[in-house]
Amino acid sequence: MELLKQETEEIVSVKLPVGSVLQWLNAYLIRGEDGYTLLDAGMPDEETFGLWQQAWRHLGISPRDITSIIITHHHVDHYGLAARLQEVTGASVRMTESCFLQASRIWSADSVYDEEVLELFARHGAPRHLLEVTAPELKHYVKSVNVHPDAEFIRAGDKLALGKSIFEAELVSGHAEGHLCLYDKQEQLIFCGDHVIPKMLPNLNFTLGFDENPLGSYFSSLKEHAELPVRKAYPGHMIPFRKYNARAADIAAQYRQRIDDILARMDKPMTAFELCCLVFFVPVNAEQLRFKLFEMLACLNYLQSLNLIKPAEAGADGRLYYRRAPAHANRNP
C-alpha cells in the first residue's frame, strides 16, 4: 500500500491502516503559507504514529510544520491519535463539539460504555455466545484512547483557510452525529470524511445517548449533498472520486431499499438481531455484530419515527420485539 499520494499541488493523501474491511484511512496533509493542516489522525497505535513520522520525513518537514489538526468525526480511526499528534506538533486541534462530546462519552477513565452496548445488544436479541466474544473486544475498544486533545470547536458555516482556498464547515449527521465536511465552493471540492464514500455503504454505528434517529438525519443530509455542486471529493476511505452527487443519492437509495426489505420481512414480531440475520447475514464475530446490529437498530428507529413499526412487549426472555403497525406515513424524506 502506497503511503503518500500527491493529489494536488497542495494536497497529499496519507494512507493509514485501520485493520477492518475498510483496509485504510485517507488522512490528508494540506500545505498552506504558514505550515500544514493535518486532516484526521488515524488509529491510536505505534504503527500509525510511525507512519506519520515516515510521511513527514518523505515530505521533508518536521512535526512542528503541522500548524493545525482537524478531525472530521469521533470514530477511533479518525480521532484516536489526535492527542498524541497535538503533543508532538504543538498544533491546534479542531473538531465539532458533538465529535468531542461523543469521544469523551466513549473514552473516559470511568467509561462503562462497553457494558451499555452489551446490555443493548442482549435486549435486542444477540445470543450469549456472540456477546461473550464481543465483550473483550468492546472492553479493549473503550480503553484504546486514554487521553483527549485540547480541542477547539468548529461550528456550521465557519470559514477555514486550507492551502490557498477557503473551505466552509458543513455539519452533517448519519454516519456520525456532528460529522464535519469541508467544502470549497469556488473550486467545488469537498473533504467528506465518511459521510459519502465510493463503492461501500457508510455504516450507522451511532453513539448511545446522542442522535436517536441517525438514518433520518442521514437521509436529510444526503438529500442536501445530492444537490451540492462538487467537482471532486476527498473521502475518509477508498479513493478520491467524482460524481459525488450521484453517490450521495445512491447511498440514500440503498438505505431506502434496506427499509423496504426490513418491512417485507416483518411478518411476525421479531427482535432486531433476528431481522439482522434475515436482511443482512448471521453475524459470526464481534465486528459483524457491532456494525450490523447498530445498522439494524438505526433502521428500526427510523421506521418507528414514521409510525410504520412499533416495539412489542418484551418477551419472557427479556428481549424486545418489533412488529409492523398500520401506518400510511411517507417514508421517503
C-alpha positions as CSV (number, residue, x, y, z in Angstrom):
1,M,0.0,0.0,0.0
2,E,1.5,3.3,-1.1
3,L,1.7,5.6,1.9
4,L,1.6,9.0,0.2
5,K,0.0,10.3,-2.9
6,Q,0.3,13.9,-4.3
7,E,-3.4,14.7,-5.1
8,T,-2.8,18.3,-6.0
9,E,0.0,20.9,-5.6
10,E,-1.2,21.5,-2.0
11,I,-3.0,18.2,-1.0
12,V,-1.2,15.0,-0.1
13,S,-3.2,11.9,0.9
14,V,-1.8,9.6,3.6
15,K,-3.0,6.0,3.7
16,L,-3.1,4.7,7.3
17,P,-4.1,1.1,8.1
18,V,-7.4,0.6,10.1
19,G,-7.5,-3.2,10.5
20,S,-11.0,-3.8,9.1
21,V,-12.8,-4.3,5.8
22,L,-12.1,-0.7,5.1
23,Q,-8.4,-1.5,5.0
24,W,-7.1,2.1,5.3
25,L,-8.0,5.6,6.3
26,N,-7.3,8.5,4.0
27,A,-5.8,11.2,6.1
28,Y,-4.7,14.4,4.4
29,L,-1.9,17.0,4.6
30,I,-2.8,20.3,3.1
31,R,0.1,22.8,2.6
32,G,-0.5,26.4,3.4
33,E,1.6,29.5,3.6
34,D,2.2,29.1,7.4
35,G,2.5,25.3,7.5
36,Y,0.4,22.2,7.0
37,T,-3.1,21.3,8.1
38,L,-3.5,17.6,9.1
39,L,-6.9,16.2,8.4
40,D,-7.8,13.1,10.5
41,A,-5.4,11.4,12.9
42,G,-5.6,7.7,12.5
43,M,-5.7,4.8,14.9
44,P,-4.1,5.2,18.4
45,D,-1.2,2.9,17.9
46,E,2.5,2.9,17.3
47,E,2.2,1.7,13.7
48,T,0.1,4.7,12.8
49,F,2.4,7.1,14.6
50,G,5.4,5.6,12.9
51,L,3.7,6.1,9.5
52,W,3.1,9.8,10.3
53,Q,6.8,10.1,11.1
54,Q,7.7,8.4,7.8
55,A,5.3,10.7,5.9
56,W,6.9,13.8,7.4
57,R,10.4,12.6,6.5
58,H,9.4,11.9,3.0
59,L,7.9,15.4,2.6
60,G,11.0,16.9,4.2
61,I,9.0,18.5,7.0
62,S,9.1,18.3,10.8
63,P,6.2,17.8,13.2
64,R,6.3,21.5,14.1
65,D,5.4,22.3,10.4
66,I,2.0,20.9,11.3
67,T,0.1,24.0,12.5
68,S,-3.4,22.7,12.6
69,I,-5.2,19.4,13.1
70,I,-8.8,18.9,12.1
71,I,-10.9,15.8,12.9
72,T,-13.9,15.0,10.8
73,H,-15.7,12.8,13.4
74,H,-15.2,10.9,16.6
75,H,-14.7,7.3,15.3
76,V,-11.5,5.8,16.5
77,D,-9.7,5.6,13.1
78,H,-10.2,9.3,12.6
79,Y,-9.9,10.6,16.2
80,G,-7.7,8.1,18.0
81,L,-4.2,9.6,17.6
82,A,-5.3,13.3,17.8
83,A,-3.9,14.0,21.3
84,R,-0.6,12.4,20.6
85,L,-0.2,14.3,17.3
86,Q,-1.1,17.5,19.2
87,E,1.6,16.7,21.7
88,V,4.4,16.3,19.2
89,T,3.3,19.0,16.8
90,G,2.1,21.7,19.1
91,A,-0.8,22.2,16.7
92,S,-4.3,23.3,17.5
93,V,-6.9,20.5,17.2
94,R,-10.3,21.5,15.9
95,M,-13.5,19.4,15.5
96,T,-17.2,19.8,16.1
97,E,-18.4,20.0,19.7
98,S,-20.5,16.9,19.1
99,C,-17.4,15.0,18.0
100,F,-15.6,15.8,21.2
101,L,-18.6,15.0,23.4
102,Q,-19.1,11.6,21.8
103,A,-15.4,10.8,22.1
104,S,-15.4,11.8,25.7
105,R,-18.5,9.7,26.3
106,I,-16.9,6.5,24.9
107,W,-13.3,7.0,26.1
108,S,-13.1,8.2,29.7
109,A,-11.3,6.9,32.7
110,D,-14.6,5.5,34.2
111,S,-16.2,4.6,31.0
112,V,-18.8,1.7,31.1
113,Y,-19.8,2.3,27.5
114,D,-18.9,-1.3,26.6
115,E,-21.3,-2.6,29.3
116,E,-24.0,-0.3,28.0
117,V,-23.6,-1.6,24.4
118,L,-23.6,-5.3,25.6
119,E,-26.8,-4.7,27.5
120,L,-28.4,-3.0,24.4
121,F,-27.4,-6.0,22.2
122,A,-28.7,-8.5,24.7
123,R,-32.0,-6.7,24.9
124,H,-32.3,-6.7,21.1
125,G,-31.7,-10.5,20.8
126,A,-28.0,-11.1,20.4
127,P,-27.2,-14.6,21.5
128,R,-25.0,-15.3,24.5
129,H,-22.1,-16.8,22.6
130,L,-21.8,-13.7,20.4
131,L,-22.0,-11.4,23.5
132,E,-19.2,-13.4,25.1
133,V,-17.0,-13.0,22.0
134,T,-17.9,-9.3,21.8
135,A,-17.3,-8.3,25.4
136,P,-13.4,-8.4,25.4
137,E,-13.3,-6.5,22.1
138,L,-15.6,-3.8,23.4
139,K,-13.5,-3.6,26.6
140,H,-10.4,-3.1,24.5
141,Y,-12.1,-0.5,22.4
142,V,-13.2,1.7,25.3
143,K,-9.6,1.6,26.7
144,S,-7.9,2.3,23.3
145,V,-7.9,6.1,23.7
146,N,-6.7,7.2,27.1
147,V,-6.1,10.9,26.5
148,H,-8.0,13.6,24.6
149,P,-6.7,16.7,22.8
150,D,-7.2,20.2,23.9
151,A,-9.9,20.9,21.3
152,E,-11.3,24.0,19.7
153,F,-14.8,23.7,18.3
154,I,-15.8,24.3,14.7
155,R,-19.4,25.5,14.0
156,A,-21.5,25.1,10.9
157,G,-20.7,27.9,8.4
158,D,-17.2,28.6,9.8
159,K,-14.7,29.5,7.2
160,L,-11.4,27.7,7.3
161,A,-8.2,28.5,5.3
162,L,-6.7,25.3,3.9
163,G,-3.9,25.8,1.5
164,K,-4.8,28.7,-0.8
165,S,-8.5,28.1,-0.5
166,I,-11.3,28.9,1.9
167,F,-13.4,26.0,3.0
168,E,-16.8,26.2,4.7
169,A,-17.6,23.9,7.5
170,E,-20.7,21.8,7.0
171,L,-22.1,19.7,9.9
172,V,-23.9,16.5,8.8
173,S,-25.2,13.5,10.6
174,G,-26.0,9.9,9.9
175,H,-22.7,8.0,9.9
176,A,-21.8,10.1,12.9
177,E,-23.6,12.9,14.6
178,G,-21.9,16.3,14.1
179,H,-19.7,14.9,11.3
180,L,-17.6,17.7,9.7
181,C,-17.3,18.1,5.9
182,L,-15.2,20.9,4.5
183,Y,-16.5,22.5,1.2
184,D,-14.7,24.8,-1.2
185,K,-17.5,26.4,-3.1
186,Q,-15.2,28.2,-5.6
187,E,-13.3,25.1,-6.6
188,Q,-16.2,22.7,-5.9
189,L,-14.0,20.4,-3.7
190,I,-15.1,18.6,-0.6
191,F,-13.4,16.7,2.2
192,C,-16.3,14.5,3.0
193,G,-14.8,12.1,5.7
194,D,-17.0,9.1,5.9
195,H,-20.3,10.9,5.1
196,V,-20.1,9.8,1.5
197,I,-17.6,7.2,0.3
198,P,-17.4,5.4,-3.0
199,K,-18.3,1.7,-3.5
200,M,-19.0,0.9,0.1
201,L,-22.1,1.9,2.2
202,P,-21.1,4.0,5.2
203,N,-22.3,2.3,8.4
204,L,-24.6,3.7,11.0
205,N,-22.6,2.9,14.2
206,F,-24.2,5.6,16.3
207,T,-23.3,6.7,19.8
208,L,-25.7,5.8,22.6
209,G,-27.2,8.9,24.1
210,F,-26.9,11.1,21.0
211,D,-28.9,11.2,17.8
212,E,-31.8,8.8,18.3
213,N,-32.7,8.7,14.6
214,P,-29.4,8.6,12.7
215,L,-30.9,7.3,9.5
216,G,-33.5,10.1,9.4
217,S,-30.6,12.6,9.8
218,Y,-28.6,10.8,7.1
219,F,-31.5,11.0,4.6
220,S,-31.8,14.7,5.2
221,S,-28.1,15.5,4.8
222,L,-27.7,13.1,1.8
223,K,-30.6,14.9,0.1
224,E,-28.7,18.2,0.5
225,H,-25.4,16.8,-0.7
226,A,-27.0,15.1,-3.7
227,E,-27.6,18.7,-4.9
228,L,-24.3,20.2,-3.8
229,P,-22.0,21.3,-6.7
230,V,-18.9,19.1,-6.3
231,R,-16.3,18.6,-8.9
232,K,-14.1,16.2,-6.7
233,A,-14.5,14.6,-3.3
234,Y,-11.8,13.5,-0.9
235,P,-13.2,10.8,1.3
236,G,-12.0,9.2,4.5
237,H,-11.8,5.7,2.8
238,M,-11.4,4.3,-0.6
239,I,-10.1,6.8,-3.2
240,P,-10.9,10.4,-4.2
241,F,-13.7,10.4,-6.7
242,R,-16.0,12.5,-8.9
243,K,-19.8,12.1,-9.3
244,Y,-20.3,13.0,-5.6
245,N,-23.9,14.0,-6.1
246,A,-24.8,10.7,-7.7
247,R,-23.1,8.7,-5.0
248,A,-24.9,10.6,-2.2
249,A,-28.2,9.8,-4.0
250,D,-27.2,6.2,-4.4
251,I,-26.4,5.7,-0.7
252,A,-29.8,7.1,0.2
253,A,-31.5,4.8,-2.3
254,Q,-29.6,1.8,-0.9
255,Y,-30.8,2.6,2.6
256,R,-34.4,3.1,1.4
257,Q,-34.1,-0.4,-0.1
258,R,-33.0,-1.6,3.3
259,I,-36.1,-0.1,4.9
260,D,-38.3,-1.9,2.3
261,D,-36.5,-5.2,2.9
262,I,-37.0,-4.9,6.7
263,L,-40.7,-4.2,6.4
264,A,-41.2,-7.0,4.0
265,R,-39.6,-9.5,6.4
266,M,-41.7,-8.5,9.5
267,D,-44.5,-11.0,9.1
268,K,-44.4,-11.6,12.9
269,P,-42.9,-9.9,16.0
270,M,-39.1,-10.2,15.7
271,T,-36.0,-8.9,17.5
272,A,-33.5,-6.6,15.9
273,F,-31.0,-9.5,15.8
274,E,-33.5,-11.8,14.1
275,L,-34.1,-9.1,11.5
276,C,-30.3,-8.6,11.1
277,C,-29.9,-12.3,10.3
278,L,-32.7,-12.2,7.7
279,V,-32.0,-8.9,6.0
280,F,-28.1,-8.9,6.2
281,F,-26.5,-12.2,7.3
282,V,-25.8,-14.1,10.5
283,P,-23.0,-12.2,12.4
284,V,-20.3,-14.6,13.4
285,N,-17.8,-12.3,15.2
286,A,-17.7,-9.1,17.3
287,E,-17.1,-6.7,14.4
288,Q,-20.0,-8.0,12.4
289,L,-22.3,-8.0,15.4
290,R,-21.4,-4.4,16.3
291,F,-21.7,-2.9,12.8
292,K,-24.8,-4.8,11.5
293,L,-26.8,-4.7,14.7
294,F,-26.3,-0.9,15.1
295,E,-27.3,-0.5,11.5
296,M,-30.4,-2.5,12.1
297,L,-31.3,-0.5,15.2
298,A,-30.8,2.7,13.2
299,C,-33.2,1.4,10.6
300,L,-35.8,0.3,13.2
301,N,-35.6,3.7,15.0
302,Y,-36.3,5.4,11.6
303,L,-39.3,3.2,11.0
304,Q,-40.6,3.9,14.4
305,S,-40.2,7.7,13.8
306,L,-42.6,7.2,10.8
307,N,-45.0,5.0,12.9
308,L,-44.5,2.1,10.5
309,I,-43.4,-0.3,13.2
310,K,-43.9,-0.5,17.0
311,P,-41.9,-2.2,19.7
312,A,-43.9,-5.1,21.1
313,E,-43.8,-6.1,24.7
314,A,-40.6,-7.7,25.9
315,G,-40.9,-11.5,25.8
316,A,-40.3,-13.8,28.7
317,D,-36.6,-13.8,27.7
318,G,-36.4,-10.1,28.3
319,R,-35.8,-9.3,24.7
320,L,-37.5,-6.5,22.8
321,Y,-39.6,-7.4,19.7
322,Y,-40.8,-5.3,16.9
323,R,-44.0,-5.6,14.8
324,R,-45.4,-3.8,11.8
325,A,-48.0,-1.1,12.6
326,P,-50.8,0.2,10.5
327,A,-49.4,3.4,9.1
328,H,-49.6,5.5,6.0
329,A,-46.7,7.9,6.5
330,N,-44.4,8.8,3.7
331,R,-41.1,7.2,4.4
332,N,-39.2,8.9,1.6
333,P,-37.9,12.2,3.1
